[in-house]
């Protein structure tokens, strides 16, 4: 065996011997130099392979990344009485599942059976309705073992999870497509030491309901008169009822591409990218979960009177300050831009792609046009209504 290894991976001592054997058996009289060069190259390759194998062995033992890899779960057999019968197809599924293995219908999971379930929520699309698990500020430090356990349940990277916890603010931790799965995750988090709450997209955050946009505001001594956008409707808010003011910004990118399809391949001919942003303010009352919204575009800043400036961005800041001074007891939240990157790990920005169809470019030439729009309006709406729910 040692002789075989020495032949495959020759060391410095046996290289000369192998070279002599090769020259004796395979060198040709007419091309002695060429044959010698080939032999030297083969011996050099063998030596390189040996060094590469030794280096690879050292790297395998030196790598520390395996410590963060979760161990494979132990395969467990369940008794027939422990299996869950699906109410839809009447077939049996293991108690580690929340949905039927065959038809996908929700399973009636009891409290005892929920102990077997290891929640791993799937990544949901931005348009899907689900249940949001909001982690509350934790005063106790979090160790690496707890971070790895929470990251495995929420499908977040450990460093992203650490940044989210270090903000010490109520932020979304994960999304689940069923309330039962969200409750199981909440229970596991409580066992680790994290407090959390569950908010539904439809019932609590009401993401399907659009905030009422304002065209103008009139400040009176004890109330606000709100003028709705594109309408003659007027609403009033008493000074004591103004409970929450949330400020933020909306960013939108628009990418237009023109492609040429030729021989089943798409070739990008032209790309145009534009971006825009504007500030906005949401105001809420205790009885209103939807609130009113002020966008810098299309708003009449006459309410600022002599403080009114030329730029809309300056006027929005002055308006926010005037609202805070009007309702001193109202809660003010203006940290959306600071937590926006962390929010994007769970509440992703909305991306929509539309086709512009065929476009005629010159004589007998047809190109395809696409428009991709990316904006964070839905993300800010969720964050704004989360603040209202926390009142």
C-alpha positions as CSV (number, residue, x, y, z in Angstrom):
1,X,0.0,0.0,0.0
2,X,2.9,2.4,0.8
3,X,4.5,1.6,-2.5
4,X,1.2,2.4,-4.3
5,X,0.8,5.7,-2.5
6,X,4.4,6.6,-3.2
7,X,3.8,5.9,-6.9
8,X,0.6,8.0,-7.1
9,X,1.9,10.8,-4.9
10,X,5.7,10.7,-5.3
11,X,7.8,12.6,-2.8
12,X,11.2,14.3,-3.5
13,X,13.1,11.1,-3.0
14,X,11.3,8.9,-5.5
15,X,10.8,11.5,-8.3
16,X,14.3,10.7,-9.7
17,X,13.5,7.0,-9.8
18,X,10.2,7.4,-11.5
19,X,11.9,9.7,-14.1
20,X,14.4,7.0,-14.9
21,X,11.7,4.4,-15.3
22,X,9.7,6.6,-17.7
23,X,12.8,7.4,-19.8
24,X,13.7,3.8,-20.1
25,X,10.3,2.5,-21.1
26,X,8.7,5.4,-23.1
27,X,11.3,7.8,-24.4
28,X,11.8,7.8,-28.2
29,X,15.1,8.3,-29.8
30,X,13.9,10.9,-32.3
31,X,12.1,13.0,-29.8
32,X,14.1,12.5,-26.6
33,X,13.8,16.2,-25.5
34,X,10.0,16.2,-26.1
35,X,9.5,13.0,-24.2
36,X,11.6,14.2,-21.4
37,X,9.5,17.4,-21.1
38,X,6.3,15.3,-21.0
39,X,7.7,13.1,-18.3
40,X,8.7,16.1,-16.2
41,X,5.3,17.6,-16.6
42,X,3.5,14.4,-15.5
43,X,5.8,14.1,-12.5
44,X,5.1,17.7,-11.6
45,X,1.4,17.2,-11.9
46,X,1.5,14.2,-9.6
47,X,3.4,16.2,-7.0
48,X,0.9,19.0,-7.3
49,X,-2.0,16.6,-6.8
50,X,-0.4,15.3,-3.6
51,X,0.1,18.8,-2.2
52,X,-3.5,19.7,-3.1
53,X,-4.8,16.7,-1.3
54,X,-2.8,17.4,1.8
55,X,-4.0,21.1,1.8
56,X,-7.6,20.0,1.3
57,X,-7.4,17.7,4.3
58,X,-6.1,20.6,6.4
59,X,-8.9,22.9,5.3
60,X,-11.5,20.3,6.1
61,X,-10.3,20.1,9.7
62,X,-9.7,23.9,10.0
63,X,-13.1,25.1,8.9
64,X,-15.4,26.2,11.7
65,X,-18.5,26.8,9.7
66,X,-19.9,23.3,10.4
67,X,-20.6,24.4,14.0
68,X,-23.4,26.7,12.8
69,X,-25.1,24.0,10.6
70,X,-28.1,22.5,12.2
71,X,-28.0,18.8,12.9
72,X,-30.2,16.5,10.9
73,X,-33.4,15.7,12.9
74,X,-33.7,12.2,14.1
75,X,-36.3,10.1,12.2
76,X,-39.0,9.1,14.5
77,X,-41.7,6.5,14.0
78,X,-45.2,7.3,15.2
79,X,-47.9,4.9,16.4
80,X,-51.1,4.6,14.5
81,X,-53.1,6.3,17.2
82,X,-50.6,9.3,17.1
83,X,-51.3,9.9,13.4
84,X,-53.8,12.8,12.5
85,X,-56.7,12.1,10.2
86,X,-57.4,14.7,7.6
87,X,-61.0,16.0,7.7
88,X,-60.9,16.5,3.9
89,X,-59.5,13.4,2.4
90,X,-59.6,11.2,5.6
91,X,-56.1,10.0,5.1
92,X,-53.5,9.8,7.9
93,X,-50.6,12.3,8.3
94,X,-47.8,12.4,10.8
95,X,-48.3,14.7,13.8
96,X,-45.3,16.8,12.7
97,X,-47.3,18.5,10.0
98,X,-49.8,21.3,10.1
99,X,-51.3,20.5,6.7
100,X,-52.3,17.2,5.1
101,X,-49.5,15.4,3.4
102,X,-51.8,14.4,0.5
103,X,-54.4,17.2,-0.1
104,X,-52.8,20.2,1.8
105,X,-55.9,20.8,3.9
106,X,-55.3,22.2,7.5
107,X,-55.1,19.4,10.1
108,X,-56.8,19.6,13.6
109,X,-53.7,19.7,15.8
110,X,-54.2,19.4,19.5
111,X,-52.0,20.9,22.2
112,X,-50.2,17.6,22.8
113,X,-49.6,17.0,19.1
114,X,-48.2,20.5,18.6
115,X,-45.1,19.4,20.7
116,X,-44.0,17.3,17.8
117,X,-44.1,20.1,15.3
118,X,-41.0,21.9,14.3
119,X,-42.3,25.1,12.6
120,X,-40.4,26.2,9.5
121,X,-42.6,28.9,7.9
122,X,-42.2,29.2,4.1
123,X,-41.3,32.4,2.4
124,X,-44.6,34.2,1.5
125,X,-45.1,36.5,-1.4
126,X,-45.8,40.1,-0.7
127,X,-49.4,39.8,-2.0
128,X,-50.3,36.8,0.2
129,X,-52.3,37.3,3.4
130,X,-50.8,35.8,6.6
131,X,-50.0,36.3,10.2
132,X,-47.1,38.4,11.4
133,X,-45.1,37.5,14.5
134,X,-44.0,40.7,16.1
135,X,-41.0,40.4,18.5
136,X,-41.1,42.8,21.5
137,X,-38.1,44.5,23.0
138,X,-36.1,42.2,25.2
139,X,-34.0,43.5,28.1
140,X,-32.0,40.3,28.5
141,X,-28.9,39.6,26.4
142,X,-29.3,36.8,23.8
143,X,-26.6,34.1,23.4
144,X,-25.6,32.4,20.2
145,X,-27.5,29.2,21.0
146,X,-30.8,31.1,21.3
147,X,-30.1,33.0,18.1
148,X,-29.5,29.8,16.1
149,X,-32.7,28.3,17.5
150,X,-34.8,31.3,16.6
151,X,-33.1,31.7,13.2
152,X,-34.0,28.1,12.4
153,X,-37.6,28.7,13.2
154,X,-37.9,32.0,11.3
155,X,-35.6,31.3,8.3
156,X,-33.6,34.4,9.1
157,X,-29.8,34.7,9.0
158,X,-28.3,34.9,12.4
159,X,-26.7,38.3,11.8
160,X,-29.9,39.7,10.5
161,X,-31.7,38.4,13.5
162,X,-29.1,39.9,15.8
163,X,-29.5,43.4,14.2
164,X,-33.3,43.1,14.5
165,X,-33.1,42.3,18.2
166,X,-30.5,45.0,18.9
167,X,-32.9,47.7,17.7
168,X,-35.0,47.1,20.8
169,X,-38.1,48.0,18.9
170,X,-41.3,46.0,18.1
171,X,-40.5,44.6,14.6
172,X,-41.8,41.7,12.5
173,X,-39.8,38.5,13.0
174,X,-41.5,36.2,10.5
175,X,-44.7,35.6,8.6
176,X,-46.9,32.4,8.8
177,X,-49.7,31.4,6.5
178,X,-51.8,30.0,9.3
179,X,-52.7,31.2,12.8
180,X,-51.9,27.8,14.3
181,X,-48.3,27.9,13.0
182,X,-47.9,31.4,14.3
183,X,-49.1,30.3,17.7
184,X,-46.7,27.4,17.8
185,X,-43.8,29.7,16.9
186,X,-44.9,32.2,19.6
187,X,-45.0,29.4,22.2
188,X,-41.4,28.3,21.3
189,X,-40.2,31.9,21.5
190,X,-41.7,32.3,24.9
191,X,-39.9,29.2,26.1
192,X,-36.6,30.7,24.8
193,X,-37.3,34.0,26.5
194,X,-38.7,36.3,23.8
195,X,-42.1,38.0,24.1
196,X,-44.1,38.4,20.9
197,X,-47.6,39.1,19.6
198,X,-49.4,37.9,16.5
199,X,-51.1,40.4,14.0
200,X,-53.2,39.3,11.1
201,X,-52.8,41.1,7.7
202,X,-56.5,41.2,7.2
203,X,-58.1,41.8,10.6
204,X,-55.4,43.7,12.5
205,X,-53.3,45.6,9.9
206,X,-56.1,45.8,7.4
207,X,-53.7,46.0,4.5
208,X,-56.6,45.7,2.0
209,X,-58.0,49.1,3.1
210,X,-56.3,52.1,1.6
211,X,-55.5,55.0,3.9
212,X,-57.7,58.1,3.3
213,X,-55.5,60.7,1.6
214,X,-55.8,64.4,2.6
215,X,-55.7,67.5,0.3
216,X,-55.5,70.0,3.2
217,X,-55.7,70.6,6.9
218,X,-57.2,73.5,8.9
219,X,-55.9,74.1,12.4
220,X,-58.5,75.3,15.0
221,X,-58.1,75.9,18.7
222,X,-59.5,72.5,19.8
223,X,-59.8,70.5,16.6
224,X,-58.4,69.6,13.1
225,X,-60.5,70.0,10.0
226,X,-59.4,67.4,7.4
227,X,-60.1,67.9,3.7
228,X,-60.0,64.7,1.7
229,X,-58.2,64.4,-1.6
230,X,-60.4,64.5,-4.8
231,X,-63.5,64.9,-2.7
232,X,-65.5,67.6,-0.9
233,X,-65.8,65.4,2.1
234,X,-64.6,66.9,5.4
235,X,-63.7,65.1,8.6
236,X,-62.9,66.5,12.1
237,X,-60.5,65.3,14.8
238,X,-60.6,66.7,18.3
239,X,-57.3,67.7,19.8
240,X,-57.6,65.1,22.6
241,X,-58.4,62.4,20.0
242,X,-55.2,62.7,17.9
243,X,-53.2,59.8,19.4
244,X,-50.5,58.9,16.8
245,X,-48.4,60.6,14.2
246,X,-46.1,58.5,12.0
247,X,-43.7,60.0,9.4
248,X,-41.8,58.2,6.7
249,X,-41.0,58.2,3.0
250,X,-42.0,56.3,-0.1
251,X,-39.4,55.3,-2.7
252,X,-40.3,54.1,-6.1
253,X,-38.1,52.8,-8.9
254,X,-39.3,52.3,-12.5
255,X,-37.3,50.2,-14.9
256,X,-38.4,50.1,-18.6
257,X,-36.7,47.6,-20.8
258,X,-37.0,46.9,-24.6
259,X,-36.1,43.5,-25.8
260,X,-35.7,41.9,-29.1
261,X,-36.6,38.3,-29.5
262,X,-34.6,36.5,-32.1
263,X,-34.1,32.7,-32.5
264,X,-35.7,32.0,-29.2
265,X,-33.4,34.4,-27.3
266,X,-34.1,37.8,-25.8
267,X,-31.6,40.5,-26.3
268,X,-31.9,43.7,-24.2
269,X,-31.8,46.7,-26.5
270,X,-32.6,49.5,-24.2
271,X,-33.0,50.1,-20.4
272,X,-34.3,53.2,-18.8
273,X,-34.5,53.6,-15.0
274,X,-36.1,56.4,-13.1
275,X,-36.6,56.9,-9.3
276,X,-38.8,59.2,-7.2
277,X,-39.4,59.7,-3.5
278,X,-41.7,61.7,-1.4
279,X,-42.4,62.2,2.4
280,X,-45.6,61.2,4.0
281,X,-47.4,61.5,7.4
282,X,-50.0,59.2,8.8
283,X,-52.3,60.4,11.7
284,X,-54.6,58.1,13.8
285,X,-57.3,58.3,16.4
286,X,-58.0,55.5,19.0
287,X,-61.2,54.6,17.2
288,X,-59.7,54.5,13.6
289,X,-57.4,51.7,12.6
290,X,-56.9,52.9,9.0
291,X,-56.0,56.6,9.6
292,X,-55.4,59.5,7.3
293,X,-52.4,60.0,5.0
294,X,-50.6,63.2,3.9
295,X,-48.4,62.9,0.8
296,X,-46.1,65.8,-0.1
297,X,-47.4,65.7,-3.7
298,X,-50.8,67.3,-4.2
299,X,-51.1,68.7,-0.6
300,X,-52.0,72.3,0.1
301,X,-49.6,73.7,2.7
302,X,-51.6,76.9,3.3
303,X,-52.1,75.7,6.8
304,X,-48.5,76.6,7.5
305,X,-49.3,80.3,6.8
306,X,-46.1,82.4,7.1
307,X,-43.9,79.3,7.7
308,X,-44.7,77.9,4.3
309,X,-41.6,77.4,2.2
310,X,-40.8,76.7,-1.4
311,X,-39.7,73.0,-1.2
312,X,-42.3,70.4,-0.3
313,X,-39.8,68.4,1.7
314,X,-39.3,71.4,4.1
315,X,-43.0,72.0,4.3
316,X,-43.6,68.4,5.3
317,X,-41.1,68.7,8.2
318,X,-42.7,71.9,9.3
319,X,-46.2,70.3,9.1
320,X,-45.0,67.3,11.2
321,X,-43.6,69.7,13.9
322,X,-46.9,71.7,13.9
323,X,-48.9,68.5,14.4
324,X,-46.7,67.5,17.3
325,X,-47.1,70.9,18.9
326,X,-50.9,70.8,18.3
327,X,-51.3,67.4,20.1
328,X,-48.6,67.1,22.8
329,X,-50.1,63.9,24.2
330,X,-50.0,62.1,20.8
331,X,-47.3,59.5,20.2
332,X,-44.8,60.4,17.5
333,X,-42.9,57.8,15.5
334,X,-40.3,59.0,13.0
335,X,-37.8,56.1,12.9
336,X,-39.0,54.3,9.7
337,X,-36.0,55.2,7.7
338,X,-33.7,53.8,10.4
339,X,-35.4,50.4,10.6
340,X,-36.3,50.2,6.9
341,X,-33.5,47.7,6.0
342,X,-34.4,45.4,8.9
343,X,-38.0,45.5,8.0
344,X,-37.2,44.4,4.5
345,X,-36.0,41.0,5.7
346,X,-39.6,40.1,6.6
347,X,-41.8,42.7,5.0
348,X,-40.2,43.0,1.6
349,X,-40.8,45.8,-0.8
350,X,-43.3,45.2,-3.5
351,X,-42.0,44.5,-7.0
352,X,-44.4,44.3,-10.0
353,X,-43.6,43.6,-13.6
354,X,-46.0,44.5,-16.4
355,X,-45.7,43.9,-20.1
356,X,-46.0,46.7,-22.6
357,X,-46.6,44.3,-25.4
358,X,-45.2,44.5,-28.9
359,X,-43.8,47.8,-30.0
360,X,-43.1,48.7,-33.6
361,X,-39.5,50.0,-34.2
362,X,-39.0,50.9,-37.8
363,X,-40.1,49.0,-40.9
364,X,-40.9,45.3,-40.2
365,X,-39.4,45.3,-36.7
366,X,-41.3,44.4,-33.5
367,X,-39.8,44.6,-30.0
368,X,-41.1,43.6,-26.6
369,X,-41.4,46.1,-23.8
370,X,-41.5,45.4,-20.0
371,X,-42.0,47.8,-17.0
372,X,-40.8,46.8,-13.5
373,X,-42.0,48.9,-10.6
374,X,-40.5,48.6,-7.1
375,X,-41.9,50.6,-4.2
376,X,-42.2,50.4,-0.4
377,X,-45.6,51.8,0.1
378,X,-47.1,48.6,1.4
379,X,-44.2,48.1,3.7
380,X,-44.6,51.6,5.3
381,X,-48.4,51.0,5.6
382,X,-47.8,47.8,7.6
383,X,-45.2,49.6,9.8
384,X,-47.5,52.6,10.4
385,X,-50.5,50.4,11.4
386,X,-48.3,48.3,13.6
387,X,-47.5,51.4,15.6
388,X,-51.2,52.2,15.9
389,X,-51.9,48.6,17.2
390,X,-49.2,49.1,19.8
391,X,-50.9,52.1,21.4
